Amino acid sequence: MTDTARTTKQTASVLGVVIMAYAIFILLGVPDGMLGVAWPSMQTTFGVALGQMGVLLLATTAGFVITSFSAGRLITRLGIARLLTISLIARGLSLAAMGLAPSWPALVAAAFCFGISSGAIDAGMNTYFAMNLSPRLMNWLHASFGLGATLGPLLMTSLLSVGAVWRWGYGIVGAAHLLLALWVLLRASEWRRQDATAAQEPGAAQAAKPKGYLATLSRPIVWVNIALFFFYT
């Protein structure tokens, strides 16, 4: 294979990975945007107080934190394509479970599972982009989440305005996750090819060596970023 052909193939591989990643992050943001619009209907369905939304958010956050701490290890063990495929399927099924939940405890349990899969996708993708792609592409990745969070309320509002129940929104978005998981699975070779290309870069072996929690937390810049995110959220 000539250098030109190899470069073209690598460029196409990177483009495919980036497009899939942006689609994943758009879909990642949609449910976050739906909840605020759906909540009054959900509250009526389950007969809970307005403040119970905090319980739902706490369950989601707890699940999110669990997998966020292990994103690097999950990528190392499973590979990014397999991690995304499994997490997208789990998130899609969790959304479907939320849409079909017969009771409030069942909804909270589904939200916890939703948070676990969300954390794996979010932290895993951010880790992957940080190790393999440019900061500019990372910024557009986060912008894609914002686009999804914008589309979420529009989707739920449209469904409610035509007389559909809130459950349909979660079912539709859950199904979209399963389709996206199939896309990632079918194009898994592009993720592996991008991994292999990054591994050939000078210093890649040292950069890819896993760091322990204590080694990471010993760096002052880590605590600065933790503080920034604490006050931000």
NULORO-169568 format. One line per field, with one value per atom (N, C-alpha, C): residue in three letters; atom name; x, y, z. Coordinates in steps of 0.05 Angstrom, whole numbers, plus 5000, padded with zeros to 4 digits. Example, Ala and Ser with C-alpha at 12.3 -4.5 7.8 and 13.67 -1.06 7.14 Angstrom:
2
res = [ALA	ALA	ALA	SER	SER	SER]
atom = [N	CA	C	N	CA	C]
xx = [5264	5246	5264	5257	5273	5258]
yy = [4886	4910	4934	4955	4979	5001]
zz = [5156	5156	5156	5142	5143	5157]
//
This chain:
233
res = [MET	MET	MET	THR	THR	THR	ASP	ASP	ASP	THR	THR	THR	ALA	ALA	ALA	ARG	ARG	ARG	THR	THR	THR	THR	THR	THR	LYS	LYS	LYS	GLN	GLN	GLN	THR	THR	THR	ALA	ALA	ALA	SER	SER	SER	VAL	VAL	VAL	LEU	LEU	LEU	GLY	GLY	GLY	VAL	VAL	VAL	VAL	VAL	VAL	ILE	ILE	ILE	MET	MET	MET	ALA	ALA	ALA	TYR	TYR	TYR	ALA	ALA	ALA	ILE	ILE	ILE	PHE	PHE	PHE	ILE	ILE	ILE	LEU	LEU	LEU	LEU	LEU	LEU	GLY	GLY	GLY	VAL	VAL	VAL	PRO	PRO	PRO	ASP	ASP	ASP	GLY	GLY	GLY	MET	MET	MET	LEU	LEU	LEU	GLY	GLY	GLY	VAL	VAL	VAL	ALA	ALA	ALA	TRP	TRP	TRP	PRO	PRO	PRO	SER	SER	SER	MET	MET	MET	GLN	GLN	GLN	THR	THR	THR	THR	THR	THR	PHE	PHE	PHE	GLY	GLY	GLY	VAL	VAL	VAL	ALA	ALA	ALA	LEU	LEU	LEU	GLY	GLY	GLY	GLN	GLN	GLN	MET	MET	MET	GLY	GLY	GLY	VAL	VAL	VAL	LEU	LEU	LEU	LEU	LEU	LEU	LEU	LEU	LEU	ALA	ALA	ALA	THR	THR	THR	THR	THR	THR	ALA	ALA	ALA	GLY	GLY	GLY	PHE	PHE	PHE	VAL	VAL	VAL	ILE	ILE	ILE	THR	THR	THR	SER	SER	SER	PHE	PHE	PHE	SER	SER	SER	ALA	ALA	ALA	GLY	GLY	GLY	ARG	ARG	ARG	LEU	LEU	LEU	ILE	ILE	ILE	THR	THR	THR	ARG	ARG	ARG	LEU	LEU	LEU	GLY	GLY	GLY	ILE	ILE	ILE	ALA	ALA	ALA	ARG	ARG	ARG	LEU	LEU	LEU	LEU	LEU	LEU	THR	THR	THR	ILE	ILE	ILE	SER	SER	SER	LEU	LEU	LEU	ILE	ILE	ILE	ALA	ALA	ALA	ARG	ARG	ARG	GLY	GLY	GLY	LEU	LEU	LEU	SER	SER	SER	LEU	LEU	LEU	ALA	ALA	ALA	ALA	ALA	ALA	MET	MET	MET	GLY	GLY	GLY	LEU	LEU	LEU	ALA	ALA	ALA	PRO	PRO	PRO	SER	SER	SER	TRP	TRP	TRP	PRO	PRO	PRO	ALA	ALA	ALA	LEU	LEU	LEU	VAL	VAL	VAL	ALA	ALA	ALA	ALA	ALA	ALA	ALA	ALA	ALA	PHE	PHE	PHE	CYS	CYS	CYS	PHE	PHE	PHE	GLY	GLY	GLY	ILE	ILE	ILE	SER	SER	SER	SER	SER	SER	GLY	GLY	GLY	ALA	ALA	ALA	ILE	ILE	ILE	ASP	ASP	ASP	ALA	ALA	ALA	GLY	GLY	GLY	MET	MET	MET	ASN	ASN	ASN	THR	THR	THR	TYR	TYR	TYR	PHE	PHE	PHE	ALA	ALA	ALA	MET	MET	MET	ASN	ASN	ASN	LEU	LEU	LEU	SER	SER	SER	PRO	PRO	PRO	ARG	ARG	ARG	LEU	LEU	LEU	MET	MET	MET	ASN	ASN	ASN	TRP	TRP	TRP	LEU	LEU	LEU	HIS	HIS	HIS	ALA	ALA	ALA	SER	SER	SER	PHE	PHE	PHE	GLY	GLY	GLY	LEU	LEU	LEU	GLY	GLY	GLY	ALA	ALA	ALA	THR	THR	THR	LEU	LEU	LEU	GLY	GLY	GLY	PRO	PRO	PRO	LEU	LEU	LEU	LEU	LEU	LEU	MET	MET	MET	THR	THR	THR	SER	SER	SER	LEU	LEU	LEU	LEU	LEU	LEU	SER	SER	SER	VAL	VAL	VAL	GLY	GLY	GLY	ALA	ALA	ALA	VAL	VAL	VAL	TRP	TRP	TRP	ARG	ARG	ARG	TRP	TRP	TRP	GLY	GLY	GLY	TYR	TYR	TYR	GLY	GLY	GLY	ILE	ILE	ILE	VAL	VAL	VAL	GLY	GLY	GLY	ALA	ALA	ALA	ALA	ALA	ALA	HIS	HIS	HIS	LEU	LEU	LEU	LEU	LEU	LEU	LEU	LEU	LEU	ALA	ALA	ALA	LEU	LEU	LEU	TRP	TRP	TRP	VAL	VAL	VAL	LEU	LEU	LEU	LEU	LEU	LEU	ARG	ARG	ARG	ALA	ALA	ALA	SER	SER	SER	GLU	GLU	GLU	TRP	TRP	TRP	ARG	ARG	ARG	ARG	ARG	ARG	GLN	GLN	GLN	ASP	ASP	ASP	ALA	ALA	ALA	THR	THR	THR	ALA	ALA	ALA	ALA	ALA	ALA	GLN	GLN	GLN	GLU	GLU	GLU	PRO	PRO	PRO	GLY	GLY	GLY	ALA	ALA	ALA	ALA	ALA	ALA	GLN	GLN	GLN	ALA	ALA	ALA	ALA	ALA	ALA	LYS	LYS	LYS	PRO	PRO	PRO	LYS	LYS	LYS	GLY	GLY	GLY	TYR	TYR	TYR	LEU	LEU	LEU	ALA	ALA	ALA	THR	THR	THR	LEU	LEU	LEU	SER	SER	SER	ARG	ARG	ARG	PRO	PRO	PRO	ILE	ILE	ILE	VAL	VAL	VAL	TRP	TRP	TRP	VAL	VAL	VAL	ASN	ASN	ASN	ILE	ILE	ILE	ALA	ALA	ALA	LEU	LEU	LEU	PHE	PHE	PHE	PHE	PHE	PHE	PHE	PHE	PHE	TYR	TYR	TYR	THR	THR	THR]
atom = [N	CA	C	N	CA	C	N	CA	C	N	CA	C	N	CA	C	N	CA	C	N	CA	C	N	CA	C	N	CA	C	N	CA	C	N	CA	C	N	CA	C	N	CA	C	N	CA	C	N	CA	C	N	CA	C	N	CA	C	N	CA	C	N	CA	C	N	CA	C	N	CA	C	N	CA	C	N	CA	C	N	CA	C	N	CA	C	N	CA	C	N	CA	C	N	CA	C	N	CA	C	N	CA	C	N	CA	C	N	CA	C	N	CA	C	N	CA	C	N	CA	C	N	CA	C	N	CA	C	N	CA	C	N	CA	C	N	CA	C	N	CA	C	N	CA	C	N	CA	C	N	CA	C	N	CA	C	N	CA	C	N	CA	C	N	CA	C	N	CA	C	N	CA	C	N	CA	C	N	CA	C	N	CA	C	N	CA	C	N	CA	C	N	CA	C	N	CA	C	N	CA	C	N	CA	C	N	CA	C	N	CA	C	N	CA	C	N	CA	C	N	CA	C	N	CA	C	N	CA	C	N	CA	C	N	CA	C	N	CA	C	N	CA	C	N	CA	C	N	CA	C	N	CA	C	N	CA	C	N	CA	C	N	CA	C	N	CA	C	N	CA	C	N	CA	C	N	CA	C	N	CA	C	N	CA	C	N	CA	C	N	CA	C	N	CA	C	N	CA	C	N	CA	C	N	CA	C	N	CA	C	N	CA	C	N	CA	C	N	CA	C	N	CA	C	N	CA	C	N	CA	C	N	CA	C	N	CA	C	N	CA	C	N	CA	C	N	CA	C	N	CA	C	N	CA	C	N	CA	C	N	CA	C	N	CA	C	N	CA	C	N	CA	C	N	CA	C	N	CA	C	N	CA	C	N	CA	C	N	CA	C	N	CA	C	N	CA	C	N	CA	C	N	CA	C	N	CA	C	N	CA	C	N	CA	C	N	CA	C	N	CA	C	N	CA	C	N	CA	C	N	CA	C	N	CA	C	N	CA	C	N	CA	C	N	CA	C	N	CA	C	N	CA	C	N	CA	C	N	CA	C	N	CA	C	N	CA	C	N	CA	C	N	CA	C	N	CA	C	N	CA	C	N	CA	C	N	CA	C	N	CA	C	N	CA	C	N	CA	C	N	CA	C	N	CA	C	N	CA	C	N	CA	C	N	CA	C	N	CA	C	N	CA	C	N	CA	C	N	CA	C	N	CA	C	N	CA	C	N	CA	C	N	CA	C	N	CA	C	N	CA	C	N	CA	C	N	CA	C	N	CA	C	N	CA	C	N	CA	C	N	CA	C	N	CA	C	N	CA	C	N	CA	C	N	CA	C	N	CA	C	N	CA	C	N	CA	C	N	CA	C	N	CA	C	N	CA	C	N	CA	C	N	CA	C	N	CA	C	N	CA	C	N	CA	C	N	CA	C	N	CA	C	N	CA	C	N	CA	C	N	CA	C	N	CA	C	N	CA	C	N	CA	C	N	CA	C	N	CA	C	N	CA	C	N	CA	C	N	CA	C	N	CA	C	N	CA	C	N	CA	C	N	CA	C	N	CA	C	N	CA	C	N	CA	C	N	CA	C	N	CA	C	N	CA	C	N	CA	C	N	CA	C	N	CA	C	N	CA	C	N	CA	C	N	CA	C	N	CA	C	N	CA	C	N	CA	C	N	CA	C	N	CA	C	N	CA	C	N	CA	C	N	CA	C	N	CA	C	N	CA	C	N	CA	C	N	CA	C	N	CA	C	N	CA	C	N	CA	C	N	CA	C	N	CA	C	N	CA	C	N	CA	C	N	CA	C	N	CA	C	N	CA	C	N	CA	C	N	CA	C	N	CA	C]
xx = [5017	5000	5018	5012	5028	5022	5041	5037	5011	5005	4981	4956	4956	4933	4930	4952	4951	4941	4950	4941	4912	4902	4874	4857	4867	4852	4851	4873	4874	4855	4855	4838	4808	4801	4774	4767	4786	4781	4776	4792	4789	4762	4755	4729	4706	4707	4686	4683	4705	4705	4693	4701	4692	4662	4652	4623	4607	4616	4603	4603	4626	4628	4609	4607	4589	4560	4553	4526	4520	4539	4535	4531	4546	4544	4518	4509	4483	4461	4462	4443	4446	4471	4477	4462	4460	4447	4417	4405	4376	4360	4365	4349	4352	4375	4378	4359	4356	4338	4309	4302	4274	4262	4278	4268	4252	4262	4248	4220	4217	4191	4173	4184	4169	4161	4176	4172	4143	4130	4102	4084	4087	4071	4080	4106	4116	4107	4107	4098	4069	4053	4025	4022	4037	4035	4041	4062	4070	4059	4046	4034	4055	4077	4098	4099	4112	4115	4134	4132	4149	4179	4186	4214	4226	4209	4220	4237	4236	4254	4283	4289	4316	4325	4307	4314	4321	4307	4312	4340	4346	4372	4394	4389	4410	4417	4396	4401	4418	4411	4426	4455	4459	4486	4503	4490	4505	4515	4498	4507	4529	4526	4546	4573	4574	4600	4614	4599	4611	4628	4617	4632	4652	4647	4665	4693	4694	4720	4736	4722	4736	4738	4734	4733	4759	4781	4807	4811	4805	4808	4789	4765	4745	4754	4766	4776	4799	4817	4840	4831	4811	4802	4784	4766	4746	4753	4768	4771	4748	4752	4732	4707	4711	4688	4669	4681	4665	4652	4667	4655	4631	4634	4612	4588	4593	4571	4556	4570	4557	4542	4554	4542	4518	4519	4496	4473	4478	4457	4444	4462	4452	4436	4446	4432	4405	4405	4380	4359	4368	4350	4341	4359	4351	4330	4333	4313	4286	4287	4263	4250	4266	4256	4243	4255	4243	4216	4215	4189	4168	4176	4157	4153	4167	4167	4138	4131	4103	4100	4123	4121	4145	4143	4164	4190	4191	4217	4229	4213	4223	4236	4224	4235	4261	4264	4289	4311	4304	4323	4333	4314	4322	4339	4334	4350	4379	4381	4408	4424	4411	4424	4431	4413	4417	4442	4446	4469	4495	4494	4518	4528	4509	4517	4524	4511	4518	4546	4554	4581	4602	4597	4616	4620	4598	4600	4614	4605	4616	4645	4653	4681	4698	4687	4702	4709	4689	4693	4712	4709	4727	4756	4760	4786	4798	4781	4790	4799	4783	4789	4815	4818	4841	4867	4865	4889	4895	4874	4878	4872	4857	4849	4855	4849	4857	4838	4847	4829	4806	4811	4789	4767	4774	4753	4739	4754	4742	4721	4727	4708	4682	4685	4661	4645	4660	4646	4627	4637	4620	4598	4603	4582	4560	4567	4547	4528	4539	4522	4502	4511	4493	4471	4478	4457	4436	4446	4427	4409	4421	4405	4385	4390	4371	4349	4355	4335	4316	4326	4310	4283	4283	4258	4239	4251	4235	4221	4236	4224	4201	4206	4185	4161	4166	4144	4127	4141	4126	4108	4118	4103	4079	4084	4062	4041	4049	4031	4012	4020	4002	3987	3989	3973	3987	4013	4027	4036	4039	4048	4078	4088	4117	4133	4121	4135	4145	4131	4139	4166	4171	4197	4220	4218	4239	4242	4220	4221	4235	4229	4240	4270	4278	4307	4322	4309	4321	4326	4307	4310	4333	4335	4357	4384	4386	4411	4419	4399	4405	4414	4403	4411	4440	4446	4473	4493	4485	4503	4509	4490	4494	4514	4511	4529	4558	4562	4589	4600	4583	4592	4601	4586	4592	4617	4624	4647	4669	4669	4689	4717	4722	4749	4761	4744	4754	4764	4751	4760	4787	4789	4814	4836	4830	4851	4861	4843	4851	4868	4861	4877	4905	4907	4933	4950	4938	4952	4964	4947	4957	4979	4978	4998	5025	5026	5051	5065	5051	5062	5085	5106	5128	5117	5127	5119	5091	5078	5051	5051	5071	5072	5072	5089	5091	5065	5053	5029	5005	5006	4983	4985	5008	5012	4992	4975	4955	4967	4955	4964	4944	4955	4938	4924	4904	4889	4907	4924	4941	4961	4972	4990	4976	4951	4935	4928	4920	4911	4934	4959	4982	4989	4976	4982	4964	4975	4958	4938	4945	4926	4901	4903	4879	4859	4870	4853	4841	4856	4845	4821	4823	4801	4778	4783	4762	4747	4761	4748	4731	4742	4727	4701	4702	4678	4659	4669	4652	4635	4648	4633	4616	4625	4610	4583	4584	4560	4543]
yy = [4976	5000	5025	5044	5068	5086	5105	5123	5140	5148	5164	5148	5123	5106	5100	5096	5091	5116	5139	5164	5168	5163	5166	5147	5122	5103	5111	5121	5130	5154	5172	5196	5187	5168	5159	5145	5130	5117	5136	5157	5178	5192	5198	5212	5194	5168	5150	5149	5148	5147	5173	5195	5221	5224	5217	5219	5201	5177	5159	5171	5182	5193	5217	5234	5257	5248	5227	5217	5205	5192	5180	5202	5224	5245	5261	5264	5276	5260	5234	5216	5216	5219	5220	5243	5266	5289	5290	5274	5276	5269	5247	5241	5262	5275	5296	5319	5325	5347	5339	5314	5305	5306	5301	5296	5320	5345	5368	5371	5365	5367	5344	5320	5296	5295	5308	5303	5309	5330	5334	5310	5299	5276	5251	5248	5225	5227	5251	5256	5247	5254	5246	5215	5203	5175	5159	5167	5151	5163	5185	5197	5205	5217	5225	5255	5265	5294	5306	5332	5346	5342	5342	5340	5312	5293	5266	5264	5284	5285	5284	5295	5294	5266	5248	5220	5207	5213	5203	5212	5237	5248	5236	5232	5220	5192	5176	5149	5149	5167	5169	5177	5197	5207	5185	5170	5149	5128	5120	5101	5113	5138	5152	5152	5158	5160	5133	5112	5085	5078	5082	5075	5097	5121	5143	5138	5128	5123	5101	5084	5061	5061	5085	5087	5077	5086	5078	5048	5036	5007	4992	5002	4989	4990	5012	5015	4995	4994	4976	4947	4939	4911	4904	4922	4915	4926	4948	4963	4982	5005	5026	5017	5002	4994	4976	4956	4937	4952	4970	4985	5001	5015	5032	5014	4992	4975	4964	4954	4944	4966	4989	5011	5023	5025	5035	5016	4990	4970	4972	4974	4976	5002	5024	5049	5049	5037	5034	5018	4995	4979	4993	5008	5023	5044	5058	5077	5064	5041	5026	5018	5010	5002	5026	5049	5073	5079	5075	5080	5060	5035	5014	5010	5026	5022	5022	5001	4999	5014	5021	5033	5053	5069	5089	5075	5055	5041	5029	5019	5008	5029	5053	5075	5084	5086	5093	5073	5047	5026	5028	5033	5036	5061	5082	5106	5102	5085	5077	5063	5044	5029	5048	5066	5086	5103	5110	5125	5110	5084	5067	5067	5062	5061	5089	5109	5137	5144	5137	5143	5129	5104	5089	5102	5111	5124	5151	5167	5195	5195	5181	5181	5165	5143	5127	5143	5157	5172	5196	5209	5231	5221	5198	5186	5179	5168	5159	5184	5205	5229	5242	5242	5255	5240	5214	5197	5196	5199	5193	5217	5236	5257	5285	5305	5333	5346	5367	5382	5395	5403	5416	5396	5371	5351	5344	5346	5342	5363	5388	5410	5405	5396	5391	5367	5348	5326	5336	5355	5366	5383	5397	5412	5393	5369	5350	5342	5340	5335	5357	5382	5405	5404	5396	5393	5373	5350	5330	5339	5354	5365	5385	5398	5417	5402	5380	5365	5350	5342	5327	5340	5365	5378	5381	5386	5388	5362	5340	5314	5308	5311	5305	5324	5349	5368	5361	5353	5344	5320	5301	5277	5284	5300	5307	5324	5340	5358	5343	5319	5303	5282	5283	5265	5240	5237	5213	5216	5193	5194	5197	5205	5210	5184	5161	5136	5132	5142	5139	5152	5175	5188	5171	5158	5141	5116	5106	5083	5089	5112	5119	5124	5138	5144	5118	5100	5075	5058	5058	5044	5056	5082	5095	5087	5082	5073	5045	5028	5001	5002	5019	5023	5033	5052	5063	5043	5026	5004	4985	4980	4963	4976	5002	5017	5015	5019	5017	4989	4969	4941	4935	4944	4938	4953	4975	4991	4990	4968	4965	4966	4957	4957	4985	5005	5032	5042	5035	5043	5029	5003	4988	4999	5007	5018	5044	5061	5086	5082	5061	5054	5046	5030	5020	5042	5061	5084	5101	5106	5122	5108	5081	5066	5068	5075	5076	5104	5123	5149	5149	5166	5167	5172	5157	5161	5150	5136	5126	5105	5088	5066	5078	5099	5111	5126	5139	5154	5136	5112	5094	5077	5078	5062	5072	5054	5061	5074	5095	5108	5101	5097	5091	5116	5111	5134	5152	5140	5156	5173	5161	5176	5199	5195	5216	5238	5230	5250	5265	5256	5270	5295	5298	5320	5344	5367	5391	5398	5395	5403	5387	5362	5345	5357	5367	5379	5405	5420	5445	5438	5418	5410	5399	5384	5374	5397	5417	5440	5456	5459	5472	5458	5432	5417	5416	5417	5417	5443	5465	5491	5494	5483	5485	5470	5446	5431	5440]
zz = [5000	5000	5000	4982	4981	5005	5010	5033	5029	5004	4999	5006	4997	5002	5032	5045	5074	5089	5081	5094	5089	5065	5059	5075	5079	5095	5124	5134	5162	5166	5147	5149	5149	5132	5131	5157	5168	5194	5216	5218	5238	5235	5210	5204	5213	5207	5215	5245	5259	5289	5300	5289	5299	5295	5271	5265	5284	5289	5308	5336	5344	5371	5374	5354	5357	5358	5342	5343	5370	5382	5409	5429	5428	5447	5443	5419	5414	5429	5425	5437	5468	5477	5505	5519	5505	5516	5515	5497	5493	5518	5532	5556	5578	5581	5600	5595	5569	5562	5564	5562	5563	5590	5611	5638	5648	5644	5655	5643	5618	5605	5613	5616	5622	5651	5669	5697	5708	5700	5710	5703	5679	5672	5688	5691	5707	5736	5746	5774	5778	5758	5759	5756	5738	5734	5759	5774	5797	5823	5822	5846	5867	5859	5877	5879	5900	5904	5883	5880	5861	5867	5893	5901	5897	5890	5886	5861	5845	5822	5831	5855	5866	5871	5879	5883	5856	5835	5809	5799	5804	5795	5812	5838	5855	5846	5839	5830	5804	5786	5761	5766	5783	5790	5803	5821	5835	5815	5797	5776	5759	5752	5735	5748	5773	5788	5788	5792	5795	5771	5747	5723	5714	5721	5714	5725	5750	5763	5749	5734	5723	5692	5680	5651	5638	5649	5637	5638	5661	5663	5645	5642	5624	5595	5587	5559	5555	5575	5573	5571	5587	5587	5564	5556	5536	5508	5507	5482	5479	5466	5466	5450	5428	5412	5428	5442	5457	5481	5494	5516	5507	5484	5474	5467	5454	5445	5469	5489	5513	5528	5530	5545	5531	5504	5489	5491	5490	5494	5522	5542	5570	5574	5562	5565	5551	5527	5512	5527	5539	5554	5580	5592	5616	5610	5587	5579	5573	5560	5555	5582	5601	5627	5641	5638	5650	5637	5611	5597	5604	5612	5618	5648	5664	5693	5705	5719	5730	5757	5769	5796	5799	5820	5825	5832	5850	5855	5830	5812	5787	5770	5770	5754	5766	5792	5805	5799	5800	5794	5766	5747	5719	5715	5730	5728	5738	5758	5768	5747	5733	5712	5688	5683	5663	5669	5694	5703	5700	5706	5703	5674	5656	5627	5617	5627	5618	5626	5651	5660	5644	5636	5620	5592	5580	5554	5556	5575	5577	5584	5606	5615	5595	5584	5565	5540	5529	5505	5510	5532	5538	5541	5554	5557	5530	5513	5486	5470	5470	5455	5465	5492	5504	5496	5492	5486	5457	5440	5411	5392	5401	5382	5394	5378	5385	5404	5419	5436	5421	5396	5380	5376	5369	5365	5391	5413	5439	5445	5438	5442	5426	5402	5385	5396	5409	5422	5444	5460	5481	5470	5448	5435	5425	5417	5408	5431	5455	5478	5482	5479	5481	5461	5437	5416	5424	5434	5443	5466	5485	5507	5498	5475	5463	5449	5436	5421	5440	5464	5482	5489	5498	5505	5481	5457	5433	5426	5430	5424	5444	5470	5489	5486	5481	5478	5454	5432	5408	5413	5428	5434	5452	5472	5491	5476	5458	5444	5425	5416	5399	5414	5441	5458	5466	5459	5467	5496	5510	5538	5539	5562	5565	5560	5565	5562	5533	5514	5486	5481	5493	5489	5498	5521	5531	5514	5504	5486	5460	5448	5422	5425	5446	5449	5457	5472	5478	5453	5435	5410	5393	5394	5379	5390	5416	5427	5417	5414	5404	5375	5359	5331	5330	5347	5348	5358	5376	5385	5362	5345	5322	5303	5299	5281	5292	5318	5329	5326	5331	5329	5300	5280	5253	5243	5256	5249	5270	5285	5307	5297	5273	5262	5260	5255	5253	5280	5301	5328	5334	5327	5332	5315	5290	5273	5284	5294	5306	5331	5347	5370	5362	5341	5332	5321	5307	5296	5318	5339	5362	5377	5378	5393	5379	5353	5339	5342	5354	5357	5378	5375	5394	5422	5441	5469	5476	5457	5462	5484	5484	5504	5532	5536	5563	5570	5550	5555	5561	5549	5552	5578	5591	5616	5637	5648	5667	5692	5702	5726	5749	5773	5795	5806	5823	5834	5850	5867	5884	5867	5846	5829	5815	5807	5794	5814	5838	5858	5870	5865	5876	5859	5836	5818	5825	5831	5838	5817	5791	5770	5771	5781	5783	5803	5826	5847	5837	5821	5810	5793	5776	5759	5774	5795	5813	5825	5834	5847	5826	5802	5781	5775	5773	5767	5790	5815	5839	5839	5835	5836	5811	5788	5764	5767	5778	5780	5804]
//
